[in-house]
Amino acid sequence: DSGVTQTPKHLITATGQRVTLRCSPRSGDLSVYWYQQSLDQGLQFLIQYYNGEERAKGNILERFSAQQFPDLHSELNLSSLELGDSALYFCASSLLQGSGANVLTFGAGSRLTVL
Amino acid sequence: AQTVTQSQPEMSVQEAETVTLSCTYDTSESDYYLFWYKQPPSRQMILVIRQEAYKQQNATENRFSVNFQKAAKSFSLKISDSQLGDAAMYFCAYRSPNHTGGGNKLTFGTGTQLKVEL
């Protein structure tokens, strides 16, 4: 157990629907990162939050949004889902914004299947 | 933008033997961090080893070591005394230095699938 908790583990939904993925970071970690892993795109960085504020944005679609709450858990919202959104979505956390070889600890991922 | 290249989609090694996984990267930054992550069939991403670019000494973690060649922008992973549990997808990853605005995000390579044979 890495200490980063992601729910749900698996999710099957239909095109056009909206889903929310949830992440609880490791105790004490202030930064949360979202990654998408798909067969054709590999591991793609989506977005990072630090202590409730957005810090970095990657290849995140406009249909996707995220936030980090005061208790530091984060949610990734995916809307108007398309078949190509089927992927494994990882959440990772780290202690500080940018300190040394600040290591990211990953959760087990949420597997999203869009039918 | 930084890119990370892993040119070996698949590698095989006999149990107890040594294998080296290749990784090259492209960057104009002089200070950065490099990582190897392992993804077994469980899909969990597990940190294997990390290297700070300002350190000349190659990092070592038990049976895992790296060969970091900064001038060549090469960062290979050597696994000694390979075990069945080492079978996994291995990802090389790059992180920019702390003072840049890019946060702590990692840029990953496409991965190398390692098979360990009896």
Chai-1 contact restraints between the chains, C-beta under 6 A:
chainA,res_idxA,chainB,res_idxB,connection_type,confidence,min_distance_angstrom,max_distance_angstrom,comment,restraint_id
A,G42,B,T110,contact,1.0,0.0,6.0,A-B,restraint_1
A,L43,B,F108,contact,1.0,0.0,6.0,A-B,restraint_2
A,F45,B,K105,contact,1.0,0.0,6.0,A-B,restraint_3
A,Q48,B,G103,contact,1.0,0.0,6.0,A-B,restraint_4
A,Q48,B,K105,contact,1.0,0.0,6.0,A-B,restraint_5
A,R55,B,G103,contact,1.0,0.0,6.0,A-B,restraint_6
A,A56,B,G102,contact,1.0,0.0,6.0,A-B,restraint_7
A,A56,B,G103,contact,1.0,0.0,6.0,A-B,restraint_8
A,A56,B,K105,contact,1.0,0.0,6.0,A-B,restraint_9
A,S94,B,N104,contact,1.0,0.0,6.0,A-B,restraint_10
A,G98,B,N98,contact,1.0,0.0,6.0,A-B,restraint_11
A,G98,B,N104,contact,1.0,0.0,6.0,A-B,restraint_12
A,A101,B,Y33,contact,1.0,0.0,6.0,A-B,restraint_13
A,A101,B,R50,contact,1.0,0.0,6.0,A-B,restraint_14
A,A101,B,E52,contact,1.0,0.0,6.0,A-B,restraint_15
A,N102,B,N104,contact,1.0,0.0,6.0,A-B,restraint_16
A,V103,B,L47,contact,1.0,0.0,6.0,A-B,restraint_17
A,F106,B,M45,contact,1.0,0.0,6.0,A-B,restraint_18
A,A108,B,Q44,contact,1.0,0.0,6.0,A-B,restraint_19
A,G109,B,R43,contact,1.0,0.0,6.0,A-B,restraint_20
